[in-house]
Each structure stands twice: as C-alpha cells, then as structure tokens.
Amino acid sequence: MDTHMTQDKLKRFGFVSGNSPIMERLYEQVERVAATEATVLLVGESGTGKEVIANAIHQGSQRKDQAFVAVNCGAIPAHLIEAALFGHEKGSFTGASRQHIGYFEHASGGTLFLDEITEMPIDMQVKLLRVLESGTFVRVGGDHEIKVDVRLVAATNRDLEGAVKQGSLREDLMYRLAVFPIRIPALRERGSDIEFLAQHFLQELNEKSDVQKNFSRASLEVIRTYSWPGNVRELKNVVQRAWILGGDTLNIEDCITDQSAKKPTVHEGYLNFSVGTPLADAQKEIILATLKHYSGNKRLTAEALGISLKTLYNRLKEY
C-alpha cells in the first residue's frame, strides 16, 4: 500500500479513503469535476460518505476559500423548506419577526450541498430547477430577485429512475442535477479498503487513549467477509464498540453477531421476530423495514406506520 498516497487521501477524503481500484476511479472523477463548475449528483447507499465526497469536490475547486453549506432536505419540514433555502422577509408569515437569509445566500460564491434531494417536495423541486437555470430567486414574502453564484452538489441514496417513477423526483430536475453523476461504491465493493479503514479507526482510538489494542485473527476475517450493510458508518461504529468492550485483543465478531442475532427475518413482506425481542428493537426494525419497502420515501413510510413525519425523523435520528 502506498502510505504517502493513503495519507494524502485521508486528509482530503476522510473515512472514504482507500486504494482499491473502484475508489481510485472515484478519486479521479472527483478531481476532474472539482476543477469545473459542473453540477454534480452523488448516488450511493447510506453511510458511504456522500457529504465527505461533496466537501472534497468543494475543496478541490476554485471556490475552496468560500463557504461549503450542507443541507439535509429530508430533515426540513415541507412547509419550511422554501424559507430555509431562499430566506424570508420580516412579516412574510406568522412568526417571521425578522428577515432571514437562506442557505442559497449563505453559500453564494461557494458550494451548496443538498443531501436527500428526493425528499424535497415536488413543488419545491420546480422552484429549485428555476433557480439552477436562472441563478436568481425571491425570498418568501419578498418582491425583488436576488442573484447568487452557487455551485450545487446534490445527493441521494435512492435509485434515480425508481425515484422518478414513484414521483419523488422530477425527471427534468434529475437531468439538470446529473450534469456529472458520481456513484459512490458500497463498502462491500471496496476489497482491501475495508481492513485498511478498520485499522485506521482502531489506530485513532488507540492514539486518543494512549493504548495499543489489536484485532484478533478471527476479527480480521470477519472484517473482510461481512457485508457491512451500513457501510463505512457501520464499520466505524462496530470498531468503536469492540474497542470499548475488548481488552488488548478485540473480538469484533462478537459485536456484529450480537446485533445480527436480534434482527428479524423478512419473508414475503412479513417480519418474523424471536420471542423476547425488546420492544424498542422491534419498533426500530419495523420502521427500518418499512422505510426500505418504500425505497427510502419517508412520507410514505410515516403514513404506512400511522405516525407523523416529525416522529419518523426523530426515530431515524436516534437510530
């Protein structure tokens, strides 16, 4: 492994670093598009590091000395997202006691990262498309156009064609965003990067506490062969859990087995739980399975579960 190149990548790409061929292609794409003003659409599973890649694009651009503003579209209530993105004037609605500057203005001159773009309401997607084409917008309650210079990077963990068919993403917006689409690989596709990252996370923990813990031989085999459905985020959490529970030699397989043993099986749309499954764990799996069934659409998930969208967001944040 080229240590010098790896350290350079760690500085720029954080936990998305690695030397696998599939990641080398990703780095090349990032470096090439960063030097341009092209709009970028990142597609990848949850936990793959989409915001890290978006920030790397910003840092590799001529805008690196300006603001990088990251926004999770799925975390903003539908009735507030327009004011959040474009701002509002004082008195424009109940509670608007002063003028508010939106994310677009904060990011002017720099890069705006819109994560979970498919969670943005359709009527708001129309307004976003208009801003991308004109470079101007009007604050909520305002009467004059504001011009901004923003480089946009968007991201989703959903299949684009499926999102368009389900009506959660406008086709014209998809084409406007995907001037330069980049697919971020799942961790299971990254070969030797998995062990490299696990060792990196372990080293960080060791250095913070001035200890020298190591993985057992069995743990290294599990790290290489486990599917890591939660991707890099899951790997980092499992390493930390094993580090906390373990002595000088870490048995990471115990941490994974304990979690997976509690998971229900899914068969023909039904969840089968073991008797004695904690209620909180059962609730979590029902929510996550329903979210997966609806391809990540939080609104449909909340409706199916009979809970509010805010409650769903709170539960997902906890998980």
RAZI-V35904 format. One line per field, one symbol per residue. ss: DSSP state (H for helix, E for strand, - for the rest). phi: phi as a letter, one per 20 degrees, with the letter a starting at -180 (. if undefined). psi: psi as a letter, one per 40 degrees, with the letter a starting at -180 (. if undefined). Layout:
ss->???
phi->???
psi->???
This chain:
ss->--HHHHHHHHHHHHHH----HHHHHHHHHHHHHH-----EEEE------HHHHHHHHHH--------EEEEEHHH-----HHHHHH-E-----------E--HHHH----EEEEE-HHH--HHHHHHHHHHHHH-EE--E-----EE---EEEEEE---HHHHHHH----HHHHHHH--EEEE---HHH---HHHHHHHHHHHHHHHHH----EE-HHHHHHHHH-----HHHHHHHHHHHHHHH---EE-HHHHHHHHHH---EEE--EEE------HHHHHHHHHHHHHHH----HHHHHHHH---HHHHHHHHHH-
phi->.ffffffffffedlfefrcfgffgfffffffffffddffcdecaffnenffffffffffedfegedfdddceffedggfdfffffdnbegmfbgneebfceeffffegnccdddelffefggffffffgfffedmcbcfgneccfdecdcedcdbbddfffffffenebffffgfffegcfceeffgfedlffffgfffffffgffffdlccecffffffffgfdfflfemfffgfffffffffeeefdedffffffffffeffedblnddddffnfggffffffffffffffelnffffffffemcfffffgffffff
psi->hgddddddddddebeeiieiddddddddddddddeaeihhhhhiiheefddddddddddeieedeaihhhhhdeehideedddddeiiihedihegeiihhiddddeheahhhhifdeehidddddddddddddeiihiheieiihhighhhhiiieihddddddeeehhdddddddfdgihhhiideeebeddddddddddddddddefigiiiidddddddddiegdeaddddddddddddddibdhhgddddddddddehiihhfeihhiihehidddddddddddddddffehdddddddefiidddddddddd.
